[in-house]
Every structure is written in C-alpha cells, then in structure tokens.
Amino acid sequence: MVLGAFFLNSQKMRKRRTIPTLPADFFGDKINKVKYQKLLYASILDGVEQTLKNGKPSFVMARVEDGKSVRDISILKESFKSNLETVLDFYEQNEEYELCSKTLNLLNKI
C-alpha cells in the first residue's frame, strides 16, 4: 500500500529544467557560437513552456560565470514572443523542423 502512494506522488513531481551556465565571454566566442545558440534556444523553449504552465512572470534562461561570480539572465513574459520568433528563425535556418513545430505551438499559446 505504501508503494502505491509513493507511485502516485512520483507522477505529480514536476520536471526540473537544466539551466545552462556559460562563460562571460560566450557572446564573442565565434568558434562555439552555434553550440551556445542551441543551448540558449533550448533553454528558452523549456523555460517558456514551464512558465506558461506555472504562471510565473519570468524564468532564468542561463547563468553567466566570470570566474568570480555567477549571474542569472532572466526572460520576462512580455518578451516571450520576440524571443520565440528569434528561436524559430534559427531552427528554420538549420532545418530543425520538429523544434520549429514546438516553437510555433508555444507562440500560439501566447
């Protein structure tokens, strides 16, 4: 009987997002640009999806580390549409159509 209660509770647990941590100079790193874009855009999709479900006003897209401290970069609900449009453009250019579909579905929910 206790096992059944545990099973029911484990189904209600929410998925925790993995927030990427990037070096402070990531923006100027031309060699790893696409890698960082993919990390950030995946984080935007997951963050928007989770925020639309939980009703919070923002989410942490990434953390930036400069060797001394770590700072969070958040995205406010008001800018979800413009961020998703940027993500959609990237996925279209890279012909990642499943991710295009996911992005369009989120845009339609806004």
C-alpha positions as CSV (number, residue, x, y, z in Angstrom):
1,M,0.0,0.0,0.0
2,V,2.8,2.4,0.8
3,L,4.4,1.7,-2.6
4,G,1.1,2.7,-4.3
5,A,1.2,6.1,-2.5
6,F,4.8,6.6,-3.5
7,F,4.0,5.9,-7.1
8,L,1.1,8.4,-7.2
9,N,3.3,11.1,-5.6
10,S,6.2,10.5,-8.0
11,Q,3.8,11.0,-11.0
12,K,3.0,14.5,-9.7
13,M,6.6,15.6,-9.5
14,R,7.4,18.3,-12.0
15,K,10.2,18.2,-14.4
16,R,13.2,20.3,-13.4
17,R,14.8,22.4,-16.1
18,T,18.6,22.3,-16.6
19,I,19.7,25.9,-16.7
20,P,22.9,26.3,-18.8
21,T,25.9,28.0,-17.3
22,L,28.1,29.9,-19.8
23,P,31.4,31.7,-19.6
24,A,31.2,35.5,-19.5
25,D,32.9,35.8,-22.9
26,F,30.4,33.4,-24.7
27,F,29.0,36.2,-26.8
28,G,32.3,36.8,-28.6
29,D,33.3,33.1,-28.9
30,K,32.8,32.6,-32.7
31,I,34.1,29.0,-32.6
32,N,31.3,27.8,-30.3
33,K,28.6,30.2,-31.4
34,V,26.2,27.6,-32.7
35,K,26.8,25.4,-29.6
36,Y,25.8,28.3,-27.4
37,Q,22.8,29.2,-29.5
38,K,21.5,25.7,-29.3
39,L,21.9,25.7,-25.5
40,L,20.2,29.0,-25.1
41,Y,17.4,28.4,-27.6
42,A,16.6,25.0,-26.0
43,S,16.5,26.7,-22.6
44,I,14.1,29.4,-24.0
45,L,11.8,26.7,-25.3
46,D,11.8,24.8,-22.0
47,G,11.5,28.0,-19.9
48,V,8.6,29.4,-21.8
49,E,6.8,26.1,-21.7
50,Q,7.3,25.7,-18.0
51,T,6.4,29.4,-17.3
52,L,3.2,29.2,-19.3
53,K,2.2,26.2,-17.1
54,N,3.2,27.6,-13.8
55,G,2.0,31.2,-14.4
56,K,5.2,32.9,-13.2
57,P,6.2,36.3,-14.7
58,S,9.7,35.2,-15.9
59,F,12.3,32.4,-16.0
60,V,16.1,32.1,-15.8
61,M,17.3,31.4,-19.3
62,A,21.0,30.9,-18.4
63,R,23.7,31.6,-15.9
64,V,26.9,33.5,-16.8
65,E,30.1,32.9,-14.9
66,D,33.0,35.2,-14.9
67,G,35.3,33.3,-12.6
68,K,34.3,35.3,-9.6
69,S,30.5,35.2,-9.6
70,V,27.5,33.7,-11.4
71,R,24.7,35.9,-12.7
72,D,21.3,34.9,-13.9
73,I,19.9,36.0,-17.2
74,S,16.1,36.1,-17.0
75,I,13.4,36.4,-19.6
76,L,10.2,38.3,-18.8
77,K,6.8,37.1,-20.1
78,E,6.5,40.3,-22.1
79,S,9.4,39.3,-24.3
80,F,8.4,35.7,-24.9
81,K,7.0,36.3,-28.3
82,S,10.1,38.2,-29.7
83,N,12.5,35.5,-28.2
84,L,10.4,32.7,-29.7
85,E,10.5,34.4,-33.1
86,T,14.3,34.5,-32.9
87,V,14.4,30.9,-31.9
88,L,12.0,29.9,-34.7
89,D,14.2,31.8,-37.3
90,F,17.3,29.8,-36.1
91,Y,15.5,26.5,-36.2
92,E,14.1,27.2,-39.7
93,Q,17.6,28.2,-41.0
94,N,19.0,24.9,-39.5
95,E,16.1,22.9,-40.8
96,E,15.2,21.5,-37.4
97,Y,11.6,21.2,-38.2
98,E,10.5,19.3,-35.0
99,L,11.8,22.2,-33.0
100,C,10.1,24.6,-35.4
101,S,6.8,22.9,-34.6
102,K,7.4,23.1,-30.9
103,T,8.3,26.8,-31.1
104,L,5.2,27.5,-33.2
105,N,3.0,25.7,-30.7
106,L,4.4,27.9,-27.9
107,L,3.9,31.0,-30.0
108,N,0.3,30.1,-30.5
109,K,-0.2,29.8,-26.7
110,I,1.0,33.3,-26.0
